[in-house]
């Protein structure tokens, strides 16, 4: 058994997060071949795992895979016909970056999706002592804590 705080404990905790995410990804948009493909499933698993590990105070929550899938689908559509066709392969792309237009490179879809997903969830308070801001469009606080009850 791994001791708390050890590298093995961290490894096993990460594997548990990944197992939970995989269960949700298996049920993602049934019947849609795009979301069932290996490259999309792998990218979403990596995006959600990294986000959960970077935001341990929140962790992974059911439904996050739905949000991330919409961002990935939108970003993958942007690069259609420019190399790797997301949703039609078992492996992620390794195409070279398009000179002068890296935003159109299929190789950056996963990276861009992670960045947009982070922006969409907003600040989650992962840095202790830092204010969470007053962004009315941020949903990070929704996952973090319960609203304060007003006193009458």
C-alpha positions as CSV (number, residue, x, y, z in Angstrom):
1,X,0.0,0.0,0.0
2,X,1.3,3.5,-0.9
3,X,1.9,5.9,1.9
4,X,0.1,9.2,1.8
5,X,2.1,11.9,-0.1
6,X,4.4,9.4,-1.9
7,X,4.9,9.2,-5.6
8,X,2.9,6.0,-5.7
9,X,0.0,7.5,-3.8
10,X,-0.1,10.3,-6.4
11,X,0.1,7.8,-9.2
12,X,-2.8,5.8,-7.9
13,X,-4.9,8.9,-7.2
14,X,-4.3,10.0,-10.8
15,X,-5.4,6.6,-12.1
16,X,-8.6,6.9,-10.1
17,X,-9.4,10.2,-11.7
18,X,-8.6,8.8,-15.1
19,X,-10.9,5.8,-14.5
20,X,-13.8,8.2,-13.5
21,X,-13.3,10.3,-16.6
22,X,-13.1,7.2,-18.9
23,X,-16.5,6.0,-17.5
24,X,-18.0,9.4,-18.5
25,X,-16.3,9.4,-21.9
26,X,-17.6,6.0,-22.8
27,X,-21.1,7.4,-22.5
28,X,-20.3,10.7,-24.4
29,X,-22.7,11.5,-27.3
30,X,-23.7,7.8,-28.1
31,X,-23.8,7.0,-31.7
32,X,-21.6,9.9,-32.8
33,X,-18.5,8.4,-34.4
34,X,-16.5,11.6,-33.9
35,X,-16.6,11.4,-30.1
36,X,-16.1,7.6,-30.1
37,X,-12.8,7.9,-32.1
38,X,-9.5,7.1,-30.3
39,X,-7.9,10.5,-30.9
40,X,-10.9,12.5,-29.5
41,X,-11.3,10.1,-26.5
42,X,-7.6,10.3,-25.7
43,X,-7.5,14.1,-26.1
44,X,-10.5,14.6,-23.8
45,X,-9.1,12.2,-21.2
46,X,-5.8,14.1,-21.2
47,X,-7.5,17.5,-21.0
48,X,-9.8,16.6,-18.2
49,X,-7.1,14.7,-16.2
50,X,-4.7,17.7,-16.4
51,X,-7.4,20.1,-15.5
52,X,-8.5,18.0,-12.5
53,X,-4.8,17.7,-11.3
54,X,-4.2,21.4,-11.7
55,X,-7.4,22.2,-9.8
56,X,-7.4,19.7,-7.0
57,X,-9.6,21.8,-4.8
58,X,-12.3,21.2,-7.4
59,X,-11.2,18.0,-9.1
60,X,-13.1,16.3,-11.9
61,X,-16.9,16.6,-11.8
62,X,-19.5,14.7,-13.8
63,X,-20.5,16.8,-16.8
64,X,-17.2,18.4,-17.4
65,X,-16.6,16.0,-20.2
66,X,-19.7,17.4,-22.0
67,X,-18.3,20.9,-21.8
68,X,-14.8,19.9,-23.0
69,X,-16.3,17.8,-25.8
70,X,-18.1,20.8,-27.3
71,X,-15.0,23.0,-27.2
72,X,-12.9,20.2,-28.8
73,X,-15.5,19.6,-31.5
74,X,-15.6,23.3,-32.3
75,X,-11.8,23.6,-32.4
76,X,-11.4,20.4,-34.5
77,X,-13.9,21.8,-37.0
78,X,-11.7,24.9,-37.4
79,X,-8.9,22.8,-38.8
80,X,-10.9,20.5,-41.0
81,X,-9.1,19.8,-44.3
82,X,-5.7,21.1,-43.0
83,X,-4.0,17.8,-42.2
84,X,-5.2,15.5,-39.4
85,X,-8.9,15.0,-39.5
86,X,-10.0,14.8,-35.8
87,X,-12.5,12.0,-35.1
88,X,-11.2,9.7,-37.8
89,X,-8.1,8.3,-36.2
90,X,-7.0,6.2,-33.3
91,X,-4.0,8.4,-32.5
92,X,-3.6,12.1,-32.0
93,X,-2.0,14.2,-34.8
94,X,1.7,14.7,-35.3
95,X,1.4,16.9,-38.4
96,X,3.9,19.8,-38.6
97,X,2.7,23.3,-37.7
98,X,1.4,25.3,-40.6
99,X,4.0,28.1,-41.2
100,X,2.5,31.5,-40.5
101,X,-0.8,30.0,-39.2
102,X,-0.2,27.8,-36.1
103,X,-3.8,28.4,-35.1
104,X,-4.8,26.3,-38.1
105,X,-2.6,23.4,-37.1
106,X,-4.4,20.2,-36.1
107,X,-1.5,19.6,-33.7
108,X,-2.6,22.5,-31.5
109,X,-6.3,21.5,-31.2
110,X,-5.8,19.6,-27.9
111,X,-3.7,22.4,-26.5
112,X,-6.2,25.1,-27.6
113,X,-9.1,23.1,-26.2
114,X,-7.4,22.9,-22.8
115,X,-6.9,26.7,-22.8
116,X,-10.4,27.4,-23.8
117,X,-11.8,24.9,-21.3
118,X,-9.8,26.6,-18.5
119,X,-11.1,30.0,-19.6
120,X,-14.6,28.8,-19.7
121,X,-14.6,27.4,-16.2
122,X,-13.0,30.6,-14.9
123,X,-10.8,30.9,-11.8
124,X,-11.2,28.0,-9.4
125,X,-9.2,29.3,-6.4
126,X,-6.4,26.9,-7.0
127,X,-3.9,29.5,-5.7
128,X,-4.5,29.9,-2.0
129,X,-5.0,33.5,-0.8
130,X,-5.9,34.9,-4.3
131,X,-9.3,36.4,-4.8
132,X,-11.6,34.7,-7.3
133,X,-12.6,37.9,-9.1
134,X,-16.0,39.2,-10.1
135,X,-16.4,37.8,-13.6
136,X,-20.2,37.3,-14.0
137,X,-19.4,34.7,-16.7
138,X,-17.1,32.6,-14.6
139,X,-18.5,29.3,-13.5
140,X,-15.5,28.1,-11.5
141,X,-17.1,29.2,-8.3
142,X,-20.1,27.0,-9.0
143,X,-17.9,23.9,-8.6
144,X,-16.1,25.2,-5.6
145,X,-18.4,26.0,-2.8
146,X,-22.0,26.4,-1.8
147,X,-23.6,29.9,-1.8
148,X,-23.8,31.8,1.5
149,X,-27.2,31.9,3.0
150,X,-28.6,35.3,3.7
151,X,-29.5,36.3,7.2
152,X,-33.0,37.8,7.6
